Amino acid sequence: MLLDKVNCPSDIKNLSVEQLGRLAEEIRHFLIENLATTGGHFGSNLGVVELTLALHQVYNSPVDKIIWDVGHQAYVHKILTGRKHLFPTLRKFKGMSGFPKRGESEHDMFDVGHSSTSISAALGYAIGRDLKKENSKVVAVIGDGAMTGGMAFEALNHAGHVKSDMVVVLNDNEMSIATNVGAITNYLTKLRVDPHYSSFKKDLASILHKIGNVGDKTEKYLKRLRDSFKTLLVPGMLFEEFGFTYMGPIDGHDLTTLKKYLEQARNTKGPVLLHVVTQKGKGYAVAADAPDKMHSVSVGFNAKPGAAPKVVKAAAPTYTKVFGDTLIKLAQQNENIVAITPAMPIGSGLVKFADEFPNRFFDVGIAEQHAGTFAAGLACTGKKPVLAIYSTFLQRAYDQVIHDICIQNLPVVIAIDRAGLVGEDGETHQGAFDLSFLRCIPNIKIMMPKDENELQHMLYTASEYQEGPIAVRYPRGNGYGVKMDESFKLLPFGKSETVRDGKDVAVLALGPMVHVAEHAAELLAQDGVDARIVNMRFAKPLDEELLLELAESGMLIITLEEAAIAGGLGSAILEFYAKQRITGVELFPMGLPDQFIEHGAPQVLLDSVGLNAQSVADSVKTMVPLKQKRA
């Protein structure tokens, strides 16, 4: 097999187009076989096999810099750069990352995980190269989904202004995770499907050349005429107005064409945009026919070519499904409720909502900043916007949450999915910081449910709240299979729930950590330690009555949260006691440490940072005797 002989980019430099084609098929087989064992991003990687081969044959990595946007499509790059032997460890704890990482290989130029960053990073590389008077080439590979992100256009604007040599490869497969939306998508579709576009520019140049020398006025007129025609008809005119030389669209699976255009782009001065059309999931029928469902696959999917993925029914619904189902019920009762998602209708559980309420559902594309301010605008009209967004992506809309939602104290519901550790996607996707960065903002309220039943009540409570913004954070994955109440309950603001009484220690837990605390209490009881377990429900406002009672009792307090300790629930309670000038309270916060949490199975990660029942019990046992001795 050719793939057995490929361990670095230089190993493919002298391969013929025919050999590259054979290698492409071997790589697809390798991906299908390995991802059936490990899971991971699937369709996007099958779609860029030929493009990645052509890039590494034309460019000389790592001297030339190839920068991948998001990184969903970088597995082939990893194979070609000496990491195919690491695929059994893909996305596992201490194994190979599912995204490019500078610390993993000299061929990975930029750590990624969020979209629309590659052009900015590539321009930084290009300007740095120019300042150092080096001769390397710089390439950004960005998908059409990522091109809906405003940051990509900010970078295009700057790159066209400074005119530094760089190439942007636009990998156009009509998809991000879900189907792309918006005017940019429509524009790319127009370029993709109209055969007249690809020849007009060349024909126009030929006609003007044949006219020969003309007078100054005529020449100016012809130039104006040419520019007018180009504005109407020339492919990629939008990108040319940004200052880029536009090439394409070309077939992203035709190796001969890819090499030809990549070489031409490499030798063109100034910024170049090469428009490449690929098929997401190419080579695997199910993935090609259902690119949204096969964007990422779980361990154990059926790797037989053409076979449907295995479906394993969970015992309990996911929090995401409960959110989506609950929002439909709420929208049936309240016509003002509208749902917003930044390109994640499937991941956020809003597909059924979109079907039932098409005029009240808005997928704004990969545009989190716009989503935040759009929600604020809707709230100004009396609507009740529910912004469904992953914790990690909410970071990208932080200014909008502060400036446009919270300063105006607008009744926007921010439904924060994937709060806490999400697992295999690693540092860029862990929902570690939302509690900390939201809690410091005036006006906002923050809740987190202990289980899926409480989630529906929190969403109902948030939908009824009109005094300002409210965030409901909930984890990735399945609930506990608890009984779901048939009717909604309005939860009292800032009030906790004691789920187990005790006199030796109080464990104040938030969200799913309540269940960890309950299990820890059972372990402690075996050693004679009586633990009180409190479901805090609210990180803001706090249950001040409870906190004053605990201070009066002199009980040891442990806070437990699947979020950063810095600025989290424990910090909030310490701040409360300090503000009240209450001394003598012994409080030990447990949560995520001051570090970025790498990839791995969620439970493995929780164990690694001490957020499991045994670790909580062990910590309490070391402190309770000390407390009793002091008493």
C-alpha positions as CSV (number, residue, x, y, z in Angstrom):
1,M,0.0,0.0,0.0
2,L,1.2,3.5,-0.8
3,L,-0.1,4.8,2.6
4,D,2.4,2.5,4.4
5,K,5.2,4.4,2.8
6,V,3.9,7.9,3.7
7,N,5.3,9.3,6.9
8,C,5.9,12.9,6.0
9,P,4.9,15.4,3.2
10,S,8.2,14.8,1.3
11,D,7.0,11.2,0.7
12,I,4.3,12.3,-1.7
13,K,6.3,14.9,-3.6
14,N,7.2,12.7,-6.5
15,L,3.9,10.7,-6.8
16,S,2.1,10.9,-10.1
17,V,-1.5,12.0,-10.3
18,E,-2.5,8.4,-10.7
19,Q,-0.6,7.4,-7.6
20,L,-2.1,10.3,-5.6
21,G,-5.6,9.0,-6.7
22,R,-4.8,5.6,-5.3
23,L,-3.4,7.1,-2.1
24,A,-6.6,9.1,-1.7
25,E,-8.7,5.9,-1.8
26,E,-6.4,4.3,0.8
27,I,-6.7,7.3,3.0
28,R,-10.5,7.2,2.9
29,H,-10.4,3.5,3.8
30,F,-8.0,4.3,6.6
31,L,-10.3,7.0,8.0
32,I,-13.5,4.9,7.8
33,E,-11.8,2.0,9.5
34,N,-10.2,4.0,12.3
35,L,-13.0,6.4,13.0
36,A,-15.3,3.4,13.5
37,T,-13.1,2.6,16.5
38,T,-12.4,6.0,17.9
39,G,-15.2,8.3,16.6
40,G,-14.5,11.8,15.4
41,H,-15.1,14.3,12.7
42,F,-16.0,12.2,9.6
43,G,-17.6,13.8,6.6
44,S,-15.4,16.9,6.5
45,N,-12.3,14.8,6.4
46,L,-13.5,12.5,3.7
47,G,-14.2,15.6,1.6
48,V,-10.7,17.1,1.7
49,V,-8.6,14.1,0.9
50,E,-7.5,15.3,-2.6
51,L,-7.3,18.9,-1.6
52,T,-4.9,18.0,1.3
53,L,-2.8,15.8,-0.9
54,A,-2.5,18.6,-3.5
55,L,-1.6,21.1,-0.9
56,H,1.2,19.0,0.6
57,Q,2.6,18.2,-2.9
58,V,2.6,21.9,-4.0
59,Y,3.6,23.5,-0.7
60,N,6.6,22.6,1.5
61,S,5.3,22.2,5.0
62,P,6.5,23.2,7.6
63,V,8.6,25.9,5.8
64,D,5.4,26.9,4.0
65,K,2.5,27.5,6.5
66,I,-0.8,25.6,6.0
67,I,-3.3,26.9,8.4
68,W,-6.6,25.0,8.9
69,D,-9.8,26.8,9.9
70,V,-11.8,25.1,12.8
71,G,-9.7,21.9,12.3
72,H,-12.6,19.5,11.6
73,Q,-11.0,18.6,8.3
74,A,-7.3,18.2,9.4
75,Y,-7.2,14.4,9.9
76,V,-5.8,13.9,6.4
77,H,-3.2,16.5,7.2
78,K,-2.3,14.6,10.3
79,I,-1.9,11.3,8.3
80,L,0.4,13.0,5.8
81,T,2.5,14.6,8.6
82,G,3.6,11.4,10.4
83,R,0.7,10.8,12.8
84,K,-1.2,7.9,11.3
85,H,0.1,5.6,14.0
86,L,-1.5,7.8,16.6
87,F,-5.1,7.4,15.3
88,P,-6.0,4.6,17.8
89,T,-5.5,7.4,20.4
90,L,-7.6,10.0,18.6
91,R,-9.5,12.3,21.1
92,K,-8.6,10.0,24.0
93,F,-7.0,11.2,27.2
94,K,-3.3,11.9,26.6
95,G,-3.8,10.8,23.0
96,M,-3.8,12.7,19.7
97,S,-6.0,15.7,19.5
98,G,-8.9,15.9,17.1
99,F,-7.7,19.4,16.1
100,P,-4.4,20.9,14.9
101,K,-2.1,21.6,17.9
102,R,1.2,23.4,17.7
103,G,2.5,21.3,20.5
104,E,1.7,18.1,18.7
105,S,3.5,18.7,15.4
106,E,5.7,21.2,13.6
107,H,3.3,21.0,10.7
108,D,0.4,22.3,12.8
109,M,0.7,26.1,12.6
110,F,-2.1,27.2,14.8
111,D,-4.3,25.7,17.5
112,V,-7.9,25.8,16.5
113,G,-11.3,24.5,17.3
114,H,-13.5,27.6,16.7
115,S,-14.3,28.8,13.2
116,S,-13.4,31.8,11.0
117,T,-9.9,32.3,12.5
118,S,-7.6,31.0,9.7
119,I,-7.4,34.0,7.5
120,S,-6.5,36.3,10.4
121,A,-3.8,33.8,11.6
122,A,-2.5,33.4,8.1
123,L,-2.2,37.1,7.6
124,G,-0.3,37.4,10.9
125,Y,2.1,34.7,9.6
126,A,2.4,36.5,6.2
127,I,3.1,39.9,7.8
128,G,5.6,38.3,10.2
129,R,7.3,36.6,7.3
130,D,7.6,39.9,5.4
131,L,9.0,41.8,8.4
132,K,11.6,39.1,8.8
133,K,12.3,39.2,5.0
134,E,11.7,35.4,4.6
135,N,10.3,33.7,1.5
136,S,7.9,31.1,2.9
137,K,4.4,30.8,1.5
138,V,1.2,31.0,3.6
139,V,-2.1,29.2,3.0
140,A,-5.3,29.4,4.9
141,V,-7.9,26.7,4.3
142,I,-11.4,27.8,5.3
143,G,-14.8,26.3,4.7
144,D,-17.8,28.1,3.3
145,G,-19.5,27.7,6.6
146,A,-16.7,29.5,8.4
147,M,-16.9,32.2,5.8
148,T,-20.3,33.3,7.4
149,G,-18.3,34.4,10.4
150,G,-17.7,38.1,10.6
151,M,-14.1,37.6,11.7
152,A,-13.3,36.0,8.3
153,F,-14.4,39.2,6.5
154,E,-12.5,41.4,8.9
155,A,-9.4,39.5,7.9
156,L,-10.2,39.6,4.2
157,N,-10.6,43.4,4.5
158,H,-7.2,43.8,6.2
159,A,-5.5,41.3,3.9
160,G,-6.8,43.1,0.8
161,H,-5.5,46.4,2.2
162,V,-2.0,45.3,3.1
163,K,-1.7,43.2,-0.1
164,S,0.8,40.7,1.4
165,D,1.3,37.4,-0.5
166,M,-1.0,34.7,0.8
167,V,-3.5,32.2,-0.5
168,V,-6.9,31.5,1.0
169,V,-8.4,28.2,-0.1
170,L,-12.1,28.3,0.2
171,N,-13.3,24.8,0.6
172,D,-16.9,25.0,-0.5
173,N,-19.0,21.9,0.4
174,E,-22.2,23.8,1.1
175,M,-22.1,22.7,4.7
176,S,-20.7,23.6,8.1
177,I,-22.3,21.2,10.6
178,A,-25.8,22.0,9.4
179,T,-26.7,23.4,6.0
180,N,-25.3,26.9,5.6
181,V,-27.6,29.8,5.5
182,G,-27.4,33.5,4.4
183,A,-26.5,35.8,1.6
184,I,-22.9,34.6,1.4
185,T,-24.1,31.0,0.9
186,N,-26.4,32.2,-1.8
187,Y,-23.5,34.1,-3.5
188,L,-21.2,31.0,-3.4
189,T,-24.0,28.8,-4.8
190,K,-24.4,31.3,-7.7
191,L,-20.7,31.0,-8.4
192,R,-20.8,27.3,-8.1
193,V,-23.6,26.5,-10.5
194,D,-23.4,29.1,-13.3
195,P,-21.1,27.8,-16.0
196,H,-21.0,31.2,-17.8
197,Y,-19.2,32.8,-14.8
198,S,-16.1,30.8,-15.2
199,S,-15.3,31.9,-18.8
200,F,-16.5,35.6,-18.8
201,K,-13.5,37.2,-17.2
202,K,-11.1,35.5,-19.6
203,D,-13.3,36.5,-22.6
204,L,-13.6,40.1,-21.5
205,A,-9.9,40.5,-21.2
206,S,-9.3,39.0,-24.6
207,I,-11.8,41.4,-26.3
208,L,-10.2,44.4,-24.7
209,H,-6.8,43.2,-25.7
210,K,-7.8,42.9,-29.3
211,I,-9.1,46.5,-29.4
212,G,-5.5,47.6,-29.1
213,N,-4.4,51.2,-28.4
214,V,-7.1,53.8,-28.1
215,G,-7.3,57.4,-26.9
216,D,-7.2,58.3,-23.3
217,K,-10.9,59.1,-23.0
218,T,-11.9,55.9,-24.8
219,E,-9.5,53.9,-22.7
220,K,-11.0,55.3,-19.5
221,Y,-14.5,54.5,-20.8
222,L,-13.5,51.0,-21.7
223,K,-12.0,50.4,-18.2
224,R,-15.2,51.8,-16.6
225,L,-17.3,49.5,-18.9
226,R,-15.1,46.6,-18.0
227,D,-15.4,47.2,-14.3
228,S,-19.2,47.6,-14.7
229,F,-19.5,44.3,-16.5
230,K,-17.2,42.7,-13.9
231,T,-19.4,43.9,-11.1
232,L,-22.4,42.3,-12.7
233,L,-20.9,39.1,-14.2
234,V,-17.4,38.2,-13.2
235,P,-17.1,35.3,-10.7
236,G,-15.7,36.1,-7.3
237,M,-16.2,39.9,-7.8
238,L,-17.0,40.2,-4.1
239,F,-13.5,38.8,-3.2
240,E,-11.8,40.9,-5.9
241,E,-13.4,44.0,-4.4
242,F,-11.7,43.0,-1.2
243,G,-8.4,43.1,-3.1
244,F,-8.0,39.4,-3.8
245,T,-7.2,37.6,-7.0
246,Y,-10.1,35.2,-7.4
247,M,-9.6,31.8,-9.0
248,G,-12.3,29.2,-9.5
249,P,-14.6,27.6,-8.7
250,I,-12.7,24.3,-9.4
251,D,-13.4,20.7,-8.7
252,G,-11.8,19.8,-5.4
253,H,-11.6,16.1,-6.2
254,D,-9.7,16.6,-9.5
255,L,-6.0,16.3,-8.6
256,T,-4.7,17.6,-11.9
257,T,-6.8,20.7,-11.7
258,L,-6.1,21.2,-8.0
259,K,-2.3,21.1,-8.5
260,K,-2.5,23.4,-11.5
261,Y,-4.4,26.1,-9.7
262,L,-2.5,25.7,-6.4
263,E,0.7,26.2,-8.3
264,Q,-0.7,29.2,-10.1
265,A,-2.0,30.7,-6.8
266,R,1.5,30.0,-5.2
267,N,3.1,32.1,-7.9
268,T,0.7,35.0,-7.9
269,K,1.6,38.2,-6.1
270,G,-0.7,39.6,-3.4
271,P,-3.6,37.8,-1.7
272,V,-5.3,35.1,-3.7
273,L,-8.6,33.3,-3.1
274,L,-8.9,29.9,-4.6
275,H,-12.5,28.6,-4.6
276,V,-12.6,24.8,-4.4
277,V,-15.8,22.8,-4.6
278,T,-15.8,19.5,-2.6
279,Q,-18.3,17.0,-1.4
280,K,-18.6,16.4,2.3
281,G,-18.5,12.7,3.0
282,K,-17.1,11.7,-0.4
283,G,-16.4,8.0,-0.7
284,Y,-18.9,6.9,1.9
285,A,-22.4,6.9,0.6
286,V,-24.2,7.5,3.9
287,A,-21.9,10.4,4.8
288,A,-22.3,12.0,1.4
289,D,-26.1,11.6,1.5
290,A,-26.5,12.9,5.1
291,P,-23.5,15.3,5.7
292,D,-25.2,16.9,8.7
293,K,-25.7,13.6,10.6
294,M,-22.3,12.2,9.6
295,H,-20.4,15.4,10.4
296,S,-19.1,13.6,13.5
297,V,-19.5,9.9,14.4
298,S,-19.5,8.1,17.6
299,V,-17.4,5.0,18.5
300,G,-18.8,1.9,16.9
301,F,-20.6,3.2,13.9
302,N,-20.9,0.7,11.1
303,A,-17.8,1.1,8.9
304,K,-19.0,-1.1,6.1
305,P,-19.1,1.1,3.0
306,G,-22.7,2.2,2.3
307,A,-24.0,0.9,5.6
308,A,-26.0,3.1,7.9
309,P,-24.5,4.1,11.3
310,K,-25.5,2.0,14.3
311,V,-28.1,3.7,16.5
312,V,-27.8,3.0,20.2
313,K,-30.9,4.1,22.2
314,A,-30.0,5.8,25.5
315,A,-31.9,5.0,28.7
316,A,-32.4,8.7,29.3
317,P,-32.9,11.7,27.0
318,T,-30.1,14.2,26.4
319,Y,-30.3,17.6,28.1
320,T,-30.3,19.0,24.5
321,K,-33.4,17.0,23.6
322,V,-35.2,18.0,26.8
323,F,-34.4,21.6,26.0
324,G,-35.7,21.3,22.4
325,D,-38.9,19.5,23.5
326,T,-39.5,21.9,26.3
327,L,-39.1,25.0,24.1
328,I,-41.7,23.7,21.7
329,K,-44.2,23.3,24.6
330,L,-43.4,26.8,25.9
331,A,-43.7,28.3,22.4
332,Q,-47.1,26.6,22.0
333,Q,-48.2,28.5,25.1
334,N,-46.4,31.8,24.4
335,E,-46.5,33.2,20.9
336,N,-43.7,35.7,21.8
337,I,-41.1,33.0,22.2
338,V,-38.6,32.8,19.3
339,A,-35.5,30.6,19.0
340,I,-32.0,31.7,17.7
341,T,-29.0,29.5,16.9
342,P,-25.6,30.4,15.4
343,A,-25.4,27.5,12.9
344,M,-26.2,24.7,15.4
345,P,-29.9,23.8,14.9
346,I,-29.1,20.1,15.2
347,G,-26.6,20.3,18.0
348,S,-28.8,22.6,20.0
349,G,-31.9,20.4,19.6
350,L,-33.9,23.0,17.6
351,V,-34.7,21.0,14.4
352,K,-38.3,20.1,15.5
353,F,-38.8,23.6,16.8
354,A,-37.9,24.9,13.3
355,D,-40.3,22.5,11.7
356,E,-43.2,23.5,13.9
357,F,-42.4,27.3,14.1
358,P,-40.5,28.2,10.9
359,N,-41.3,31.9,11.3
360,R,-40.1,31.9,14.9
361,F,-36.8,30.1,14.3
362,F,-33.6,31.9,13.2
363,D,-30.3,30.2,12.2
364,V,-28.0,33.1,11.7
365,G,-25.0,31.1,10.6
366,I,-21.6,31.1,12.4
367,A,-22.1,34.6,13.7
368,E,-22.4,34.5,17.5
369,Q,-21.9,38.2,17.9
370,H,-24.8,39.0,15.5
371,A,-26.9,36.3,17.3
372,G,-26.5,38.2,20.6
373,T,-27.4,41.6,19.3
374,F,-30.1,40.2,17.1
375,A,-31.7,38.6,20.2
376,A,-31.5,42.0,22.0
377,G,-33.2,43.7,19.1
378,L,-36.0,41.1,19.1
379,A,-36.4,41.6,22.9
380,C,-36.8,45.4,22.3
381,T,-39.9,44.6,20.2
382,G,-41.6,42.6,23.0
383,K,-40.5,39.2,21.8
384,K,-39.0,36.6,24.1
385,P,-35.8,35.4,22.4
386,V,-34.2,32.2,23.4
387,L,-30.6,32.2,22.3
388,A,-29.4,28.5,22.2
389,I,-25.6,28.5,22.2
390,Y,-22.8,26.2,23.3
391,S,-20.8,27.5,26.3
392,T,-17.6,27.6,24.3
393,F,-19.2,29.6,21.5
394,L,-20.9,32.1,23.9
395,Q,-17.4,33.3,24.6
396,R,-17.4,34.8,21.1
397,A,-20.5,37.0,21.9
398,Y,-19.3,38.3,25.2
399,D,-19.3,42.0,24.3
400,Q,-22.8,41.6,22.9
401,V,-24.1,40.0,26.1
402,I,-22.7,42.9,28.2
403,H,-23.3,45.8,25.9
404,D,-26.5,44.9,24.0
405,I,-28.3,42.6,26.4
406,C,-27.3,43.3,30.0
407,I,-26.8,47.0,30.0
408,Q,-30.2,47.4,28.5
409,N,-31.5,44.8,30.9
410,L,-33.4,43.0,28.1
411,P,-35.4,39.8,28.8
412,V,-33.3,37.5,26.7
413,V,-33.0,33.8,27.7
414,I,-29.5,32.4,27.0
415,A,-29.7,28.6,26.9
416,I,-26.1,27.5,27.4
417,D,-25.6,24.0,26.1
418,R,-22.4,22.0,26.7
419,A,-21.7,23.7,30.1
420,G,-18.9,21.9,31.9
421,L,-16.6,19.3,30.4
422,V,-17.6,18.1,27.0
423,G,-14.9,15.6,26.5
424,E,-13.2,14.5,23.4
425,D,-13.1,17.9,21.6
426,G,-10.8,19.2,24.3
427,E,-9.6,22.7,25.4
428,T,-11.3,24.7,22.7
429,H,-14.7,23.2,23.5
430,Q,-14.8,22.7,27.3
431,G,-17.6,24.8,28.8
432,A,-15.4,25.9,31.7
433,F,-15.7,29.6,31.8
434,D,-19.3,30.8,31.2
435,L,-20.2,30.8,34.9
436,S,-17.2,33.0,35.7
437,F,-17.6,35.5,32.8
438,L,-21.3,35.8,33.2
439,R,-21.5,36.1,37.0
440,C,-19.6,39.4,37.0
441,I,-22.1,41.1,34.7
442,P,-24.8,43.2,36.3
443,N,-28.5,42.4,35.7
444,I,-28.0,38.8,34.5
445,K,-29.4,35.8,36.5
446,I,-27.8,32.3,36.2
447,M,-29.3,28.9,36.8
448,M,-28.2,25.3,36.4
449,P,-30.5,22.2,36.9
450,K,-29.5,19.1,38.8
451,D,-31.3,16.9,36.3
452,E,-33.4,16.9,33.1
453,N,-36.7,17.4,35.0
454,E,-35.4,20.5,36.7
455,L,-34.2,21.8,33.3
456,Q,-37.7,22.0,32.0
457,H,-38.8,24.0,35.1
458,M,-35.9,26.3,34.8
459,L,-36.7,27.0,31.1
460,Y,-40.3,27.7,32.0
461,T,-39.1,30.0,34.9
462,A,-36.8,31.8,32.5
463,S,-39.5,32.2,29.8
464,E,-41.8,33.8,32.4
465,Y,-39.1,36.2,33.7
466,Q,-39.4,39.7,32.2
467,E,-37.2,41.8,34.5
468,G,-34.0,41.2,32.5
469,P,-31.6,38.6,31.0
470,I,-31.4,35.1,32.4
471,A,-29.0,32.2,31.5
472,V,-29.7,28.5,31.9
473,R,-26.6,26.4,31.7
474,Y,-26.8,22.6,31.2
475,P,-24.4,19.9,30.4
476,R,-23.7,17.8,27.3
477,G,-25.0,14.2,27.3
478,N,-27.8,12.2,28.8
479,G,-29.8,13.0,31.9
480,Y,-30.6,10.5,34.6
481,G,-33.8,9.0,33.4
482,V,-35.8,10.8,36.2
483,K,-39.6,11.1,36.0
484,M,-40.6,14.2,34.0
485,D,-43.3,16.3,35.5
486,E,-46.3,16.8,33.2
487,S,-46.8,20.4,34.1
488,F,-44.2,23.2,34.5
489,K,-43.3,24.7,37.9
490,L,-42.2,28.3,38.6
491,L,-39.0,28.1,40.6
492,P,-38.5,30.8,43.3
493,F,-35.7,33.1,42.4
494,G,-32.4,32.7,44.3
495,K,-33.7,29.8,46.3
496,S,-31.8,26.5,46.8
497,E,-33.1,23.0,47.6
498,T,-31.8,20.8,50.3
499,V,-31.8,17.2,49.0
500,R,-30.2,15.6,52.0
501,D,-29.9,16.8,55.6
502,G,-26.7,16.5,57.6
503,K,-24.9,18.2,60.5
504,D,-21.1,17.7,59.9
505,V,-20.6,19.3,56.5
506,A,-22.7,21.1,53.9
507,V,-21.9,20.4,50.2
508,L,-23.4,23.2,48.1
509,A,-23.5,21.7,44.5
510,L,-24.5,23.2,41.2
511,G,-26.1,21.2,38.3
512,P,-25.1,17.5,37.8
513,M,-22.6,17.9,40.7
514,V,-25.6,17.5,43.0
515,H,-25.6,13.8,42.1
516,V,-21.8,13.5,42.7
517,A,-22.4,15.1,46.1
518,E,-25.2,12.7,46.9
519,H,-23.0,9.8,46.1
520,A,-20.1,11.3,48.1
521,A,-22.6,11.7,51.1
522,E,-23.3,7.9,50.9
523,L,-19.5,7.2,51.1
524,L,-19.1,9.7,54.0
525,A,-21.9,8.1,55.9
526,Q,-20.0,4.8,55.9
527,D,-17.3,6.7,57.9
528,G,-19.7,8.4,60.2
529,V,-19.7,11.8,58.5
530,D,-23.2,13.3,58.2
531,A,-23.3,15.5,55.0
532,R,-25.9,18.0,54.1
533,I,-26.4,18.2,50.3
534,V,-27.8,21.4,48.8
535,N,-28.9,21.8,45.2
536,M,-28.0,25.5,44.8
537,R,-30.0,25.9,41.5
538,F,-28.9,29.6,41.2
539,A,-25.3,30.8,40.9
540,K,-26.8,34.3,40.7
541,P,-28.6,35.4,42.8
542,L,-27.4,33.3,45.7
543,D,-29.6,31.9,48.4
544,E,-28.5,34.4,51.0
545,E,-30.8,33.0,53.7
546,L,-29.2,29.6,53.4
547,L,-25.7,31.1,53.5
548,L,-26.5,33.1,56.6
549,E,-27.9,30.0,58.3
550,L,-24.8,28.0,57.5
551,A,-22.5,30.7,58.8
552,E,-24.5,30.7,62.0
553,S,-24.2,26.9,62.3
554,G,-20.5,27.0,62.0
555,M,-20.7,24.0,59.6
556,L,-17.9,23.2,57.2
557,I,-18.9,24.2,53.7
558,I,-17.8,22.6,50.4
559,T,-18.8,24.1,47.1
560,L,-18.9,21.8,44.1
561,E,-19.2,23.0,40.5
562,E,-18.2,21.7,37.0
563,A,-16.9,25.1,36.1
564,A,-13.7,27.2,36.8
565,I,-13.2,27.8,40.5
566,A,-11.9,31.3,39.7
567,G,-15.0,33.4,39.6
568,G,-17.4,30.6,40.1
569,L,-20.0,29.5,42.7
570,G,-17.4,29.1,45.5
571,S,-16.0,32.5,44.7
572,A,-19.4,34.1,44.8
573,I,-20.2,32.7,48.2
574,L,-16.8,33.8,49.6
575,E,-17.5,37.3,48.2
576,F,-20.9,37.3,49.9
577,Y,-19.4,36.4,53.3
578,A,-16.7,39.0,52.9
579,K,-19.3,41.7,51.9
580,Q,-21.4,40.7,55.0
581,R,-18.2,40.9,57.1
582,I,-18.9,37.4,58.3
583,T,-15.7,35.7,59.6
584,G,-14.9,32.3,60.8
585,V,-16.6,30.4,57.9
586,E,-14.6,27.5,56.6
587,L,-15.3,27.1,53.0
588,F,-13.4,24.9,50.5
589,P,-14.3,25.3,46.8
590,M,-14.1,22.3,44.4
591,G,-14.3,22.8,40.7
592,L,-12.2,23.0,37.6
593,P,-8.6,24.0,38.3
594,D,-6.8,27.0,36.8
595,Q,-5.7,25.2,33.6
596,F,-7.1,24.3,30.2
597,I,-8.6,20.8,30.3
598,E,-7.4,18.6,27.5
599,H,-9.4,16.1,25.5
600,G,-10.7,12.7,26.8
601,A,-13.8,10.9,27.9
602,P,-15.8,13.2,30.2
603,Q,-15.7,10.9,33.2
604,V,-11.9,10.4,32.8
605,L,-11.5,14.2,32.8
606,L,-13.7,14.6,35.9
607,D,-11.6,11.9,37.7
608,S,-8.4,13.7,36.6
609,V,-9.4,16.9,38.3
610,G,-11.0,15.4,41.4
611,L,-14.6,16.0,40.6
612,N,-16.0,12.6,41.5
613,A,-17.7,11.2,44.5
614,Q,-14.6,9.5,46.0
615,S,-12.5,12.6,45.6
616,V,-15.1,14.7,47.3
617,A,-15.5,12.2,50.1
618,D,-11.8,12.0,50.6
619,S,-11.4,15.8,50.7
620,V,-14.2,16.2,53.2
621,K,-12.7,13.5,55.5
622,T,-9.5,15.4,55.7
623,M,-11.3,18.5,56.8
624,V,-14.1,17.4,59.0
625,P,-11.7,16.0,61.7
626,L,-9.7,19.2,61.6
627,K,-12.9,21.2,62.0
628,Q,-14.1,19.1,64.9
629,K,-10.6,19.3,66.6
630,R,-10.7,23.1,66.4
631,A,-14.2,23.1,67.8
